[in-house]
């Protein structure tokens, strides 16, 4: 559905927070920052923003949070698809740079394979140092 969403949406934007921002702010605040960046980068600014979850980013328009919104609100479902595909593609690119971690398979999630690779090789530049398993692997490396 990624290509269909991109083709039919009036506009869309995908934004991220860097590893350094996540480590410096915390995962929640970095997520809010990425949401704000995505909205600010839209070609057409919305009058209202709806986000998945129970927290909202600080924006100049009305913002509503919907718990489990990806299953309830079509726009949130579409945004979730765009974000997931973008993340998967980023992880495939990371795999090309760091194949011994298996990013193409686990997509950055802390699977047994990923945690074992962290123990074996230590973290790479894409790993968040604020994530406990990465901190532990970094101390061992």
N, C-alpha and C positions, 0 to 999 in steps of 0.2 A: 504493500500500500504506500510505501515511501514515495515512489515516483508519482503515483496518482495524487497524493496529498500535495506534493510540490507543484504539480501541474494545475491543480484546481483551487488552491488557496489564494486568496487575494494577496497575501504576503505572508512570509514566515521568516523566522530568524532563529538560529541556534547559537547559543553562547556558552562559554565555560568559565570556570575559575581555574587558575593554575594550581599546580601542586603546592607552590610556595604560599599562595593565598589560602588554600585549604588548611595548610599547616599553621599559618599565622593567625587566621581568623577562627576557625573550627569549621566542621563540615556543614553545619546548619547555616552559619552566616555566609559561607562561600556559596552555598546553594542559592541563598537570597540574592547575593551579588550577581550570580550568573543569570538568574531570572530577570533581574533588573536590566542587565545588559541586553538580554534577548528582546525585552519589550522596547528598550530605547533604540535598538537597531532596526525596528520594524519600519518599513517604508510608509505605512499608514498607521498612525498611532490609534489604538483602540480607546473607546470611551470607558470600557470596563474590562478588567482582566480577571480570569478565573484560573486558579492554580490547584494542583493536586496536593492534598495534605491538610494540615491544620495550622500552618503558618503562612504569612504573606510577606512579600517583599515591600519595601517602602517605594511607592510609585505616586506620581501626581494625579492618577485617576482612581476610580473606585476599584478595589481589589477584593475578591472573595476566595476563600479557601473551601474546597470540597474534599472531605475525607473519602478515599477510594474514588476520586474524581475520574480517574482513567477508565473506570467501568460505568460511570454515570453521565459524563459530559463529553459529547463528540469532539469538541475542540481540544479538550485535555487528552482524549484518546489519540487524536492526530498528533498533538505535540509530543506525547510519549513515544509514539512510533518514530517520529523524526529524530528525537533525542537518542533512542536506543540504536537505531541504524547508524547514526553518526558515531556513537560510542563504539559500536562493533567495528566500524571502518577504522577508527583511530587505533583500536587494539590490534587490528591486522597490520597497520603501519608500524606499531610498536613491536610486533612480532618480527617484522623484517629487520629491525634494529637490534632486538634482544631475543633471538629465537629460543634460548635456553629457558625462558620463563613460561612459554606456552600461551602468550596473550591471545593468539588466534583461536585457541580452544576455550579458555575460561573467561575471556573478555574482561579480565581484571578482577573478577570476583575471587574471594579467598577460598578456592577449592583446595582439596588435599594436594593436588598436583602443583598448584601455585605456591602454597605454603612450603611444600618440600623444595621447590626451586629457590624460594627465598632463603631457606636454611642452607642450601648448597652453595648459592652464588652471592648471597647478600642482596640488598636492594639496588635497583638502578635509579636513574634520575626521574623516572615516571612514578616511583613509589612514594606514597605519602608517609613522611616520617612520623606523623601524629597517629598513625594507625598502629595499634599495639603489636601485631605480629611483625610489622616492618621494623619497629624500634628494636624488638627482640632479635631479629635477624641481623640488624645493623651492629648490635653489641657483639654478636658472635663473629662477625666478619673481620 
